[in-house]
Amino acid sequence: LLFIVGTVSCTLFLAVNGLYSSGDDVIELTPTNFNKEVIQSESLWLVEFYAPWCGHCQRLTPEWKKAATALKGVVKVGAVDADKHQSLGGQYGVRGFPTIKIFGANKNKAEDYQGGRTSDAIVDAALSALRSLVKDRLSGRSGGYSSGKQSRESGGGDKKDVIELTDDSFDKNVINSDDVWMVEFYAPWCGHCKNLEPEWAAAATEVKEQTKGKVKLAAVDATVNQMLAGRYGIRGFPTIKIFQKGEDPVDYDGGRTRSDIIARALDLFSDNAPPPELLEITGEDVLKSTCDAHQLCIISVLPHILDTGASGRSSYLDVMLKMAEKYKKKMWGWLWTEAGAQSDLESSLGIGGFGYPAMAAVNARKMKFALLKGSFSEQGINEFLRELSVGRGSTAPVGGGAFPKIHSVEPWDGKDGELPVEDDIDLSDVDLDDWDKDEL
């Protein structure tokens, strides 16, 4: 397929098109080796989460390699193809590319790197973080993190973000809550429960931070709270159930490591998260930043405001918002513009001057696009996007092989349009009868 969409196509394509190779000083990280290389390491790590199709990531690559070479033997520098390994990106709340995290003394609490994208800036930040880590060790504030043993041996202090629930407190906290709850039913004597405890506790802290408390991890001692155990048919330990408002609880049957738990929690969060933002193309920066950061950007060209009025335009935008909600897990960008406002862009996408409203799905990495052929309706757009998501649909190259000049325009004010004001002409002194005769 020329137009790379859908998980299967992307996986096949990206497997041979990563930005780093074994010859680089950048260490390639995957779900298989991440825990051993980073989490169990006492070294300071800088880790880039990237997608091979992301333009910003491609521009960062030579600087990241240069920094890795300069820091070799001092600070570890790694990279995760987060498009290929979405569970690992999800575990650390990666929502855009590239995202850079610093893993210091406490590997369970990575810091976001907000500095410049040059090798000099990256090296400076790494050495600054290293200095802080060494000073903390010198003062005895931190002995580093090794093999996950601290959380297993330090007892209840690490369980601060696990919410203990009882027969009395369960309903008022969980039932009808707008948040998502993952609840572990355990028995104090159960060996599997004891093994799960540090993983559940570490996941609770990370999930609380990544979802701003919208997904909660809780625990119920089923040997004490027998009413709850009976209500939910608990027969073995540990049993984990997921509670969402308006739905019957479902069993969690995933892995028992913190990374597995976090990945599922973030999936639940994205299912309940708001849809991506729908942006008007008011300038080049809006188009470039949206299309560079996402695998696909969905661009709609809506009729002129004088043709639809505010209510008509709003109804088109509502359709787009519903589709953005439906396909939000695809992490696509969503844009719109008014007919004629970006005529060069329209021409490059084969829209050009007629047939509004129109929609194009653009792969900015390959500069290819597909056009909506059906109706601009929920059904028509859903059919179009569903075909794209499984790698079907005809595509064409963007005219000129690149986005054309984008004009800066004032954003729509949400009101009906106004016709341009014309100068009044005073005809009171004109003798129309004489004028008609002269013309004849």
ROZAKE-110525 format. One record per residue: z negated, x negated, y of N, C-alpha, C in turn. Coordinates in steps of 0.02 Angstrom, whole numbers, plus 50000, padded with zeros to 5 digits. Each point is the difference from the previous one (the first is absolute). Example, Ala and Ser with C-alpha at 12.3 -4.5 7.8 and 13.67 -1.06 7.14 Angstrom:
2
- 49610:49340:49716:50000:50045:50059:50000:49955:50060;
- 50036:50018:50053:49997:49958:50059:49963:50039:50055;
//
This chain:
440
- 50000:49958:49940:50000:50042:50060:50000:49956:50062;
- 50041:50019:50048:50001:49962:50062:49941:50018:50043;
- 49979:50062:49996:49947:50025:50044:49936:50001:49961;
- 49956:49952:50012:49942:49991:49957:49945:50049:50021;
- 49988:50050:49960:49946:50047:50011:49968:50016:49933;
- 49939:50027:50004:49966:50019:49938:49965:49941:49968;
- 49947:50016:49967:49957:49947:49972:50037:49957:49950;
- 50039:50031:49955:50033:49962:49947:50050:49951:50030;
- 50042:50025:50046:50050:49957:50030:49968:49942:50037;
- 49949:50016:50039:49966:49948:50039:49971:49947:49955;
- 49968:50021:49946:49968:49952:49956:50052:49952:49972;
- 50057:50027:49979:50051:49957:49971:50027:49952:50051;
- 50010:50025:50061:50029:49958:50052:49952:49947:50024;
- 49937:50020:50011:49952:49954:50029:49979:49946:49951;
- 50005:50014:49936:49979:49952:49950:50038:49934:50006;
- 50061:50004:50025:50039:49938:50006:50009:49980:50073;
- 49966:50034:50045:50010:49986:50071:49935:49991:50038;
- 49948:49972:49968:49938:49986:50035:50012:49947:50054;
- 49954:49995:50047:50008:49953:50055:49975:49930:49984;
- 49962:49993:49944:49971:49935:49984:50017:49981:49927;
- 50001:49936:49987:50016:49976:49933:49946:49951:49977;
- 50004:49980:49937:49950:49955:49972:50002:49931:50033;
- 50054:49984:50034:50005:49936:50034:49963:49997:50066;
- 49978:50057:50025:49964:50003:50064:49926:49984:49989;
- 49966:49983:50055:49927:49990:49998:49963:50067:50007;
- 50038:50054:50011:49971:50067:50002:49989:50023:49928;
- 49940:50022:49984:49983:50020:49931:50017:50074:49992;
- 50043:50015:49951:50020:50069:49988:49943:50036:49964;
- 49979:50057:50029:49943:50038:49972:50024:50067:49974;
- 49972:50021:49944:50018:50063:49968:49936:50034:49976;
- 50003:50063:49979:49940:50032:49973:49971:49962:49940;
- 50043:49962:49965:49977:49963:49941:49956:49940:50018;
- 50018:49965:50054:49962:49938:50015:49957:50005:50063;
- 50002:50056:50036:49966:50004:50065:49925:49991:49993;
- 49970:50033:49951:49927:49996:49992:49978:49929:49985;
- 50035:49967:49954:49981:49932:49981:50013:49950:50056;
- 50059:50005:50031:50019:49951:50051:49961:50009:50065;
- 49992:50062:50023:49971:50013:50066:49927:50022:49995;
- 49987:50056:49966:49934:50030:50001:49947:49954:49969;
- 50017:49967:49945:49951:49957:49966:50000:49929:50028;
- 50041:49987:50050:50006:49933:50029:49947:49990:50054;
- 49977:49939:50007:49955:49984:50056:50039:49973:50059;
- 50066:49995:49994:50041:49976:50055:50012:50055:50051;
- 50017:49980:50060:50023:50047:50051:50073:50014:49987;
- 50019:50064:50004:50069:50020:49987:50030:50037:50060;
- 50062:49985:50016:50041:50041:50044:50053:50033:49957;
- 50004:50065:50001:50047:50036:49956:50045:50045:50042;
- 50065:49991:49991:50049:50044:50033:50023:50054:49952;
- 49996:50063:50021:50028:50055:49961:50067:50018:50033;
- 50055:49994:49962:50066:50007:50031:50045:50045:49957;
- 50057:50018:50030:50054:50033:49964:50064:49960:50013;
- 50038:49984:49949:50059:49958:50010:50051:50029:50048;
- 50003:50068:50006:50049:50031:50045:49978:50002:50073;
- 49938:49980:50013:49971:50006:50067:50023:49942:50044;
- 50033:50017:50056:50026:49948:50045:49946:49955:50028;
- 49943:50028:50019:49945:49960:50027:49974:49950:49948;
- 49999:50023:49936:49978:49956:49945:50049:49942:49991;
- 50063:50015:50003:50051:49948:49992:49994:49947:50055;
- 49985:50022:50061:49992:49953:50055:49936:49959:49993;
- 49948:50029:49969:49937:49964:49991:50005:49948:49944;
- 50043:50010:49951:50002:49958:49940:50001:49925:50014;
- 50046:49973:50042:50000:49927:50010:49935:49975:50032;
- 49970:50040:50045:49937:49981:50032:49943:50000:49949;
- 50000:50050:49956:49948:50006:49948:50004:49941:49952;
- 50061:49981:49981:50010:49942:49956:49976:49936:50034;
- 50016:49992:50064:49981:49940:50037:49924:49996:50005;
- 49967:50057:50013:49927:50001:50004:49969:49983:49932;
- 50029:50026:49946:49974:49987:49933:50004:49926:49983;
- 50054:49967:50020:50007:49928:49987:49948:49961:50040;
- 49990:50020:50064:49952:49964:50042:49928:50009:49975;
- 49985:50058:49971:49932:50016:49979:49987:49982:49926;
- 50050:49971:49967:49994:49986:49928:49939:49957:49986;
- 49958:50021:49953:49940:49964:49982:49941:50015:50045;
- 50011:50040:50052:49947:50017:50048:49985:50074:49998;
- 50052:50041:50009:49994:50073:49997:50057:50025:49956;
- 49985:50049:49957:50052:50028:49957:50041:50052:50039;
- 50066:49997:49991:50045:50047:50034:50041:50036:49947;
- 49995:50067:49999:50034:50039:49948:50043:50054:50030;
- 50038:50033:49957:50043:50055:50021:50005:50051:49943;
- 49998:50064:50019:50006:50056:49953:50061:50041:50019;
- 50046:50009:49953:50055:50047:50011:49970:50070:49991;
- 49978:50029:50056:49963:50064:49996:50046:50059:49990;
- 50065:49990:50004:50047:50053:49984:50007:50004:49923;
- 49999:49943:49969:50004:49996:49927:49933:50016:49969;
- 49945:49976:50031:49932:50011:49974:49962:50046:50047;
- 50020:50064:50001:49972:50048:50048:49925:50012:49988;
- 49978:49994:49937:49929:50012:49987:49957:49947:50035;
- 50024:49939:50001:49962:49945:50032:50000:50009:50076;
- 50057:50018:50027:50003:50014:50072:49955:50059:50018;
- 50002:50052:49958:49959:50059:50013:49926:49985:49997;
- 49981:49955:49955:49930:49982:49993:49972:49971:50064;
- 50042:49965:50038:49977:49970:50063:50026:50037:50062;
- 50020:50063:49990:50017:50042:50056:50061:49979:50039;
- 50048:49969:49965:50060:49976:50034:50045:50060:50016;
- 50014:50011:50064:50040:50057:50021:50065:49978:50034;
- 50005:49937:50019:50061:49974:50032:50009:49927:49981;
- 50059:49974:50016:50016:49932:49980:50021:49958:50060;
- 49984:49935:50001:49953:49968:49955:49928:50013:50021;
- 49954:50003:49952:49928:50003:50013:49969:49936:49973;
- 49960:49967:50041:49968:49937:49980:49925:50010:49997;
- 49969:49980:49944:49928:50007:49991:49969:49931:49988;
- 49939:49992:50026:49963:49938:49988:49943:50016:49952;
- 49999:49966:49943:49947:50009:49950:49953:49940:50005;
- 49941:50012:50030:49952:49947:50012:49945:49998:49948;
- 49937:49993:50023:49944:49994:49954:49991:50064:49959;
- 50004:50057:50032:49994:50064:49965:50070:50026:49984;
- 50022:49988:49940:50068:50017:49982:50011:50076:49996;
- 49946:50038:49997:50007:50073:49998:50008:50030:50070;
- 49996:49958:50051:50007:50025:50068:50048:49955:50038;
- 50065:50010:49987:50051:49959:50032:50006:50020:50074;
- 50017:49951:50042:50010:50012:50071:50074:50002:50016;
- 50019:50043:50048:50069:50003:50023:50015:49941:50046;
- 50056:49968:49990:50024:49948:50045:50042:50033:50055;
- 49981:49989:50063:50034:50033:50056:50035:49949:50045;
- 50005:49938:49978:50027:49948:50044:50076:49998:50001;
- 50026:49946:50029:50072:49991:50006:50033:49987:49934;
- 50067:50005:49999:50038:49993:49938:50033:49931:49995;
- 49975:49950:50037:50026:49932:49994:49956:49960:49953;
- 50027:49946:49972:49961:49958:49954:49940:49970:50036;
- 50008:49981:50064:49944:49972:50038:49943:50050:50005;
- 50016:50063:50018:49948:50051:50008:49966:50015:49934;
- 50039:50002:49946:49972:50014:49934:49952:49944:49978;
- 50021:49938:50010:49958:49942:49982:49935:50000:50041;
- 50006:50013:50066:49940:50002:50043:49951:50053:49975;
- 50025:50059:49983:49956:50054:49977:49967:49981:49933;
- 50038:49968:49956:49973:49979:49935:49944:49950:50009;
- 50010:49951:50044:49949:49948:50010:49938:50029:50034;
- 50011:50049:50045:49944:50033:50032:49958:50039:49949;
- 50034:50036:49956:49965:50038:49947:49964:49953:49952;
- 50031:49943:49987:49969:49950:49955:49937:49971:50031;
- 50004:49987:50065:49942:49973:50035:49941:50049:49996;
- 50014:50064:50010:49948:50052:49997:49969:50003:49930;
- 50043:49996:49949:49976:50003:49931:49953:49942:49985;
- 50020:49940:50021:49960:49941:49987:49933:50003:50037;
- 50002:50023:50062:49937:50006:50039:49953:50050:49969;
- 50028:50056:49974:49958:50049:49966:49967:49970:49938;
- 50037:49961:49963:49971:49968:49941:49945:49951:50020;
- 50013:49963:50054:49952:49950:50024:49934:50033:50020;
- 50006:50059:50031:49939:50034:50023:49968:50042:49946;
- 50034:50003:49941:49972:50038:49944:50013:50074:50003;
- 50043:50022:50048:50013:50071:50005:50044:50026:49944;
- 50040:49956:49972:50044:50023:49946:50015:49943:49952;
- 49995:50015:49937:50016:49950:49950:50068:50009:49970;
- 50040:50043:50032:50066:50013:49972:49996:50053:49947;
- 50058:50017:49973:50005:50052:49949:50031:49969:49939;
- 49970:50007:49944:50026:49968:49940:49997:50047:49940;
- 50057:50015:49973:50007:50035:49936:49969:50069:49999;
- 49985:50028:50057:49973:50067:50002:49928:50005:49976;
- 49967:49943:49988:49933:50003:49970:49947:50025:50049;
- 50011:49986:50065:49948:50020:50049:49989:50075:49999;
- 50056:50038:49999:49991:50072:50004:49968:50027:49936;
- 50011:49967:49944:49970:50023:49937:49925:49985:49997;
- 49980:49947:50034:49930:49978:49993:49955:50022:50058;
- 50032:50025:50053:49959:50012:50060:49971:50070:50003;
- 50015:50041:49948:49966:50064:49995:50024:50052:50049;
- 49953:50044:50021:50018:50061:50036:50028:49990:50069;
- 49991:49942:50031:50023:49991:50069:50074:50010:50008;
- 50040:49985:49949:50072:50006:50004:50024:50072:49992;
- 49954:50045:49981:50020:50070:49988:49992:50044:50061;
- 49996:49968:50059:49985:50037:50061:50053:50053:50016;
- 50062:49990:49978:50053:50048:50018:50015:50049:49943;
- 49964:49995:49945:50005:50050:49946:49950:50056:50016;
- 50024:50061:50005:49958:50057:50019:49969:50030:49937;
- 49934:49999:49996:49965:50029:49942:49996:50076:50009;
- 50024:50037:49950:50000:50072:50003:49955:50029:49946;
- 49972:50059:50015:49954:50034:49953:50021:50073:49993;
- 49966:50034:49953:50012:50073:49993:49993:50036:50066;
- 49952:49979:50040:49985:50034:50063:50050:49982:50056;
- 50024:49938:50001:50041:49978:50056:50075:50003:49987;
- 50020:50012:49938:50071:49994:49982:50044:50050:50038;
- 49982:50064:49995:50045:50052:50028:50009:49992:50075;
- 49946:49989:50036:50006:49998:50073:50038:49938:50023;
- 50001:49948:49959:50036:49939:50019:50073:50000:49977;
- 50012:50024:49939:50066:49991:49969:50043:50063:50004;
- 49973:50056:49978:50039:50061:49998:50018:50022:50071;
- 50063:50014:50012:50026:50020:50066:50001:49944:50051;
- 49986:49938:49978:50006:49944:50046:50074:49987:50014;
- 50015:49980:50062:50069:49983:50017:50018:49930:49973;
- 49950:49962:49979:50013:49933:49974:50013:50003:49925;
- 50028:49945:49975:50012:49993:49928:49940:49963:49969;
- 49975:50025:49944:49942:49970:49967:50020:49975:49931;
- 49981:49938:49985:50004:49973:49932:49929:49992:49976;
- 49982:50037:49948:49930:50004:49978:49993:49973:49929;
- 49956:49950:49993:49984:49972:49935:49938:50034:49972;
- 50006:50027:49940:49943:50028:49964:49978:49946:49950;
- 49937:49977:50005:49978:49943:49960:49933:50015:49967;
- 49983:49955:49953:49933:50001:49969:49971:49929:50008;
- 49938:49995:50021:49971:49933:50014:50001:49953:49939;
- 49998:50028:49938:49998:49958:49940:50069:49979:49976;
- 50052:50025:50032:50069:49991:49976:50027:49931:50020;
- 50020:49960:49952:50025:49933:50014:50064:50000:50041;
- 50047:50047:49984:50062:50004:50038:49986:50018:50073;
- 49949:50042:50011:49982:50018:50069:49974:49939:50038;
- 49960:49959:49966:49974:49939:50032:50056:49952:50018;
- 50051:49996:49956:50057:49957:50015:50041:50027:50059;
- 50004:50067:50005:50038:50031:50054:49964:49995:50067;
- 49934:49997:49999:49961:50006:50062:50021:49953:50056;
- 50007:49934:49988:50019:49956:50056:50072:50013:50024;
- 50044:50020:49953:50069:50015:50019:50001:50063:50044;
- 49962:50050:49980:49997:50064:50038:49970:49987:50069;
- 49948:49958:50003:49967:49986:50064:50047:49962:50047;
- 50034:49949:49974:50046:49961:50042:50057:50044:50023;
- 50026:50042:49956:50055:50045:50018:49977:50049:50054;
- 49939:50025:49994:49974:50049:50049:50002:49972:50070;
- 49979:49937:50007:49999:49969:50067:50070:49991:50027;
- 50046:49977:49958:50069:49988:50022:50034:50066:50016;
- 49991:50050:49958:50032:50065:50011:49974:50033:50063;
- 49935:49995:50012:49970:50029:50060:50033:49970:50063;
- 50010:49934:49998:50030:49966:50057:50074:50017:50008;
- 50037:49998:49945:50072:50010:50003:50020:50072:50017;
- 49958:50049:49980:50018:50070:50011:49959:50031:50056;
- 49961:49959:50036:49956:50025:50053:49955:50056:49974;
- 49977:49992:49937:49953:50048:49972:50031:50064:49975;
- 50067:50004:49998:50033:50062:49978:50002:50006:49924;
- 49992:49944:49965:49991:50002:49927:49931:49971:49985;
- 49960:50037:49964:49931:49980:49987:49989:49987:49926;
- 49962:49948:49984:49981:49985:49931:49927:50018:49991;
- 49985:50038:49948:49932:50024:49989:49981:49990:49927;
- 49936:50010:49986:49974:49992:49932:49948:50053:49986;
- 50000:50025:49938:49952:50050:49978:49968:49975:49935;
- 49933:49997:50000:49964:49984:49937:49999:50064:49958;
- 50045:50002:49951:50009:50061:49961:49942:50015:49954;
- 49957:49951:49987:49942:50012:49957:49946:50037:50038;
- 49999:49994:50067:49951:50035:50041:50029:50065:50026;
- 50064:49998:50023:50032:50058:50030:50042:50037:49948;
- 49964:50032:49954:50033:50030:49942:50039:50063:50017;
- 49983:50033:50055:50039:50059:50021:50071:49979:50017;
- 50008:49946:50037:50066:49975:50018:50038:49976:49938;
- 49965:49963:49958:50032:49975:49939:50026:50057:49957;
- 49962:50055:49996:50021:50058:49962:50059:50036:50033;
- 49996:50007:50067:50052:50036:50036:50068:49966:49990;
- 50002:49933:50000:50063:49964:49996:50014:49971:49931;
- 49962:50024:49950:50015:49983:49930:49997:49925:49986;
- 49951:49966:50027:49994:49928:49990:49975:49986:49928;
- 50042:49964:49961:49983:49987:49931:49990:49925:49986;
- 50028:49958:50043:49994:49928:49990:49989:49965:50066;
- 49981:49937:49997:49984:49963:50061:50037:49933:50001;
- 50021:49976:50059:50004:50040:50061:50060:50047:50000;
- 49993:50056:50032:50056:50046:50012:50011:50003:50076;
- 50062:49992:50022:50015:50001:50072:50045:50060:50013;
- 49981:50040:50049:50039:50059:50019:50019:49997:50074;
- 50058:50028:50015:50026:50001:50069:49995:50071:50026;
- 49969:50008:50059:49991:50066:50031:50037:50002:50066;
- 50045:50051:50006:50036:50011:50063:49994:50073:50018;
- 49996:50014:50064:49989:50068:50025:50055:50047:49975;
- 49978:50056:49972:50047:50052:49978:50032:49986:49933;
- 49980:49946:49966:50030:49984:49935:49946:49991:49948;
- 50018:50012:49937:49953:49988:49946:49991:49924:49992;
- 49940:49978:49981:49991:49928:49990:50044:49974:49943;
- 50022:49938:50007:50041:49969:49948:49966:49935:49977;
- 50012:49981:49938:49972:49938:49974:50038:49940:50027;
- 49964:49948:50017:50030:49935:50016:50005:49962:49934;
- 50062:49981:49983:50010:49965:49936:50031:49932:50011;
- 49990:49971:50060:50028:49934:50014:49954:49944:49978;
- 50017:49939:50020:49962:49941:49982:49931:50000:50032;
- 49956:49957:49975:49931:49999:50023:49985:49940:50045;
- 50050:49964:50023:49987:49945:50046:50001:50027:50071;
- 49970:49962:50045:49999:50023:50070:50070:50009:50028;
- 50047:49955:49980:50068:50006:50026:50034:50064:49976;
- 49988:50018:49936:50027:50063:49974:49971:50060:50038;
- 49935:49998:50010:49966:50057:50034:50024:50005:50072;
- 50005:49944:50034:50022:50000:50070:50071:50025:50005;
- 50044:49978:49955:50070:50021:50002:50006:50076:49993;
- 49961:50029:49953:50003:50073:49992:49971:50035:50060;
- 49946:49973:50029:49970:50031:50059:50049:50000:50058;
- 50038:49945:50008:50048:49997:50055:50059:50046:49988;
- 50018:50009:49937:50052:50050:49984:49977:50070:50020;
- 49938:50015:49983:49972:50066:50019:49997:50007:50075;
- 49984:49945:50034:49997:50001:50074:50069:50013:50029;
- 50052:49966:49974:50067:50010:50027:50025:50070:49986;
- 49980:50029:49943:50018:50069:49986:49972:50048:50052;
- 49942:49982:50027:49966:50044:50048:50007:49975:50072;
- 50035:49944:50009:50008:49971:50067:50050:50040:50041;
- 49998:49994:50066:50050:50034:50042:50069:49970:49988;
- 50053:50037:50015:50068:49973:49991:50014:49944:50049;
- 50052:49960:49988:50017:49948:50048:50019:50030:50067;
- 49995:49960:50052:50014:50024:50067:50075:50010:50009;
- 50019:50053:50034:50070:50014:50017:50011:49978:50072;
- 50041:49948:50011:50007:49970:50065:50069:50014:50031;
- 50000:50013:50065:50063:50006:50036:50026:49930:50018;
- 50065:49990:49992:50030:49935:50017:50007:49995:50076;
- 49948:49972:50032:50001:49993:50073:50022:49931:50022;
- 50009:49954:49952:50021:49933:50018:50012:49960:49936;
- 50026:49940:50009:50018:49957:49943:49939:49982:49958;
- 49942:49989:50033:49941:49978:49963:49978:50053:49949;
- 50007:50064:50017:49980:50054:49954:50044:49998:49937;
- 50065:49995:50010:50046:49999:49943:49989:49937:49957;
- 49997:49942:50032:49996:49937:49962:49934:49996:49961;
- 49944:50014:50034:49935:49992:49967:49994:50049:49941;
- 50026:50061:50008:49994:50049:49946:50046:49982:49941;
- 50062:49983:50015:50048:49987:49946:49989:49933:49967;
- 49973:49951:50036:49985:49934:49970:49940:50004:49953;
- 49953:50045:50015:49937:50001:49963:50001:50046:49939;
- 50055:50038:49992:50003:50048:49945:50064:49991:49960;
- 49997:50016:49936:50058:49992:49957:50057:50044:50025;
- 49985:50061:50020:50049:50045:50029:49973:50029:50064;
- 50044:50012:50049:49980:50040:50057:50046:50061:50003;
- 49969:50058:50007:50036:50063:50002:50010:50019:50073;
- 50063:50001:50023:50016:50012:50071:50035:50067:50006;
- 49973:50044:50042:50031:50065:50014:50027:50001:50071;
- 50059:50028:50008:50029:50011:50067:50000:50075:50011;
- 49958:50022:50046:49991:50072:50013:50045:50023:50057;
- 50019:50064:50001:50042:50025:50055:49968:49989:50068;
- 50042:50000:50052:49975:49993:50068:49951:50056:50016;
- 49951:49984:50041:49947:50049:50015:50028:50063:50031;
- 50057:49995:50037:50030:50060:50030:50030:50046:49948;
- 50015:49972:49941:50030:50041:49947:49947:50035:49958;
- 49939:49974:49998:49949:50029:49955:49939:50026:50037;
- 49985:49973:50059:49936:50015:50032:49943:49966:49962;
- 49941:50006:50029:49942:49967:49970:49983:50028:49931;
- 50005:50066:49992:49980:50031:49937:50048:49979:49944;
- 50065:49998:50015:50048:49979:49950:49990:49928:49978;
- 49988:49956:50050:49988:49930:49983:49936:49993:49959;
- 49949:50036:50020:49936:49995:49963:50008:50021:49928;
- 50043:50050:49988:50010:50022:49930:50034:49946:49959;
- 50047:49963:50030:50031:49944:49965:49948:49944:49986;
- 49959:49985:50050:49949:49949:49991:49949:50020:49946;
- 49985:50065:49996:49954:50025:49949:50028:49988:49930;
- 50066:50011:49992:50032:49987:49935:49993:49926:49982;
- 50012:49955:50048:49993:49929:49987:49929:49981:49982;
- 49952:50029:50035:49929:49985:49986:49981:50022:49929;
- 50026:50058:49979:49985:50024:49932:50029:49952:49948;
- 50060:49975:50014:50031:49953:49953:49964:49932:50001;
- 49977:49979:50059:49962:49938:50004:49935:50006:49959;
- 49969:50058:50002:49940:50012:49960:50017:49998:49926;
- 50054:50033:49981:50019:50004:49929:50015:49931:49971;
- 50031:49957:50040:50021:49935:49975:49958:49943:50028;
- 49938:50014:50021:49961:49949:50034:49983:49940:49955;
- 49995:50011:49935:49984:49944:49955:50057:49950:49994;
- 50059:50020:50023:50057:49953:50001:49992:49948:50055;
- 49956:50014:50049:49989:49954:50056:50065:49987:50039;
- 50037:50054:50015:50061:49994:50040:49982:50010:50074;
- 50043:49975:50044:49992:50012:50072:50040:50062:50020;
- 49976:50035:50051:50031:50063:50022:50013:49998:50075;
- 50063:50011:50019:50021:49995:50070:50046:50059:50019;
- 50003:50015:50065:50049:50050:50023:50024:49982:50070;
- 50058:50026:50017:50027:49992:50068:50041:50061:50017;
- 50014:50008:50064:50039:50057:50023:50074:49983:50000;
- 50041:50048:49984:50073:49989:49999:50022:49971:50068;
- 50038:49945:49995:50026:49969:50061:49955:49948:50031;
- 49936:50001:49983:49953:49951:50030:50014:49930:49973;
- 50019:49995:49937:50014:49935:49968:50070:50005:49967;
- 50051:50008:50042:50067:50012:49973:50026:49942:49958;
- 49982:49938:50019:50022:49943:49960:49970:50002:49930;
- 49936:50018:49997:49967:50005:49935:50032:50055:49958;
- 50015:50057:50032:50033:50055:49964:50066:49976:49970;
- 50040:49965:50039:50066:49976:49976:49991:49952:49941;
- 49950:49956:50004:49990:49951:49947:49979:50033:49935;
- 49973:50061:50005:49977:50036:49941:50048:50056:49980;
- 50059:50000:50030:50051:50048:49981:49984:50071:50021;
- 49957:50008:50050:49983:50067:50023:50046:50018:50059;
- 49990:49961:50055:50048:49998:50055:50026:50065:50030;
- 49958:50036:50036:50025:50051:50046:50006:50070:49974;
- 49985:50014:49938:50005:50069:49976:49956:50009:49938;
- 49993:50063:49979:49965:50015:49938:49925:49992:50005;
- 49969:50020:50056:49928:49994:50007:49966:50063:49974;
- 49940:49996:49973:49962:49938:49989:50028:49960:49941;
- 49989:49933:50003:50024:49956:49948:49943:49954:49978;
- 50007:49971:49940:49948:49956:49974:50032:49943:49961;
- 49974:49939:50011:50022:49942:49963:49939:49963:49973;
- 50006:49975:49939:49948:49957:49971:50027:49929:50001;
- 49965:49955:50036:50026:49933:50012:49958:49948:49964;
- 50034:49956:49963:49969:49942:49970:50016:49941:50047;
- 49953:49983:50045:50013:49949:50052:50008:49931:49970;
- 49971:49988:49942:50006:49935:49969:50072:49987:49978;
- 50032:50051:49972:50069:49993:49977:50051:50028:50050;
- 49975:50031:50054:50042:50032:50050:50049:50049:49967;
- 49972:50043:49959:50038:50054:49970:49965:50066:50013;
- 50039:50054:50000:49969:50065:50014:50033:50054:49957;
- 49963:50054:49992:50025:50060:49966:49992:50058:50048;
- 50048:50046:50000:49997:50057:50045:49982:50064:49963;
- 49960:50042:50033:49985:50066:49974:50064:50042:50002;
- 50021:50024:49942:50061:50042:49996:49983:50074:50000;
- 49941:50017:49975:49981:50070:49996:49970:50025:50066;
- 49964:50055:49995:49972:50031:50060:49938:49964:50024;
- 49989:50002:50066:49940:49970:50030:49944:50051:49992;
- 49976:50005:49939:49947:50048:49983:49954:49966:49950;
- 49943:50030:49986:49954:49970:49951:50036:49989:49933;
- 50038:50051:49978:50034:49994:49936:50054:49947:50002;
- 50042:50000:50053:50054:49952:50005:49976:49929:50006;
- 49949:49989:50042:49974:49932:50010:49964:49977:49937;
- 49962:50045:49969:49965:49981:49939:50048:49977:49946;
- 50056:50035:49993:50051:49980:49951:50028:49931:50016;
- 50014:49989:50063:50027:49936:50024:49951:49943:49986;
- 49937:50009:50018:49950:49947:49991:49983:49989:49926;
- 50001:50053:49962:49986:49994:49928:50053:49957:49966;
- 50064:50012:50020:50054:49959:49972:49991:49927:50018;
- 49982:49988:50063:49990:49930:50022:49943:49967:49962;
- 49947:50037:49988:49940:49971:49970:50011:49980:49927;
- 50053:50027:49969:50016:49979:49931:50062:49956:49998;
- 50022:49977:50060:50054:49951:50002:50070:50030:49998;
- 50006:50065:50015:50067:50031:50000:50020:50016:50072;
- 50064:50015:50009:50025:50018:50066:50049:49947:50025;
- 50052:50022:50035:50051:49953:50025:49975:49967:50064;
- 50018:49936:50008:49977:49962:50058:50059:49967:50035;
- 49989:49979:50061:50051:49966:50040:49966:49946:50042;
- 50036:49948:50018:49970:49948:50044:49991:50026:50071;
- 49945:49981:50031:49989:50017:50071:50057:49968:50040;
- 50030:50039:50045:50056:49975:50041:49981:49936:50037;
- 50041:49949:49993:49987:49936:50033:49952:49956:49962;
- 49971:50025:49945:49955:49959:49959:49931:49989:50030;
- 49985:50033:50055:49934:49993:50032:49989:50061:50045;
- 49937:50012:50017:49987:50055:50046:50032:49984:50068;
- 50030:50050:50031:50030:49988:50067:49947:50000:50054;
- 50022:49993:50062:49954:50001:50057:49965:50069:50003;
- 49935:49998:50008:49960:50061:50005:49978:50007:50073;
- 50012:50059:50027:49985:50013:50071:49928:50023:50008;
- 49968:49978:50053:49932:50024:50016:50006:50069:50032;
- 49964:50048:49972:50002:50068:50027:49928:50026:50008;
- 49993:50048:50043:49935:50033:50009:49985:50044:49940;
- 49939:49999:49975:49984:50043:49942:50005:50073:50019;
- 50015:50041:49951:50003:50073:50012:49932:50025:50022;
- 49999:50042:50051:49937:50025:50028:49977:50064:49966;
- 50036:50022:49948:49979:50060:49964:50023:50065:50033;
- 50038:49995:50053:50021:50060:50037:50073:50016:49988;
- 50021:50061:50021:50070:50018:50000:50037:49955:50049;
- 50064:49990:49988:50040:49959:50046:50019:50039:50062;
- 50019:49963:50052:50023:50032:50062:50070:49976:50016;
- 50043:50047:50021:50067:49981:50021:49996:49957:50062;
- 50047:49952:50009:49999:49959:50061:50010:50044:50062;
- 49964:49983:50053:50004:50039:50063:50064:49981:50037;
- 50039:50051:50019:50062:49987:50038:49988:50017:50074;
- 50036:49965:50043:49995:50014:50072:50027:50070:50014;
- 49963:50038:50043:50024:50065:50021:50060:49993:50046;
- 50050:50043:49992:50059:50000:50044:50000:50063:50041;
- 50003:49991:50065:49999:50057:50047:50072:50023:50012;
- 50017:50060:49976:50068:50026:50007:50005:50052:50056;
- 49947:50006:50041:49999:50054:50050:50054:49992:50054;
- 50022:49938:50013:50050:49989:50053:50071:49997:49972;
- 50008:50010:49936:50067:49994:49971:50032:50069:49997;
- 50062:50006:50027:50037:50063:49997:50039:50000:49934;
- 49972:50035:49952:50030:49998:49934:50069:50031:49999;
- 50011:50052:50042:50066:50033:50001:50053:49951:50022;
- 49985:49962:50055:50049:49951:50024:50012:49945:49949;
- 49946:49981:49966:50004:49945:49950:50046:50020:49943;
- 49994:50064:49978:50043:50024:49947:50073:49999:50020;
- 50015:50020:50064:50068:50002:50023:50031:49931:50004;
- 49958:49953:50026:50025:49931:50005:50017:49972:49931;
- 49957:50016:49952:50011:49974:49933:50065:50028:49971;
- 50015:50064:50016:50061:50029:49975:50061:49973:50038;
//
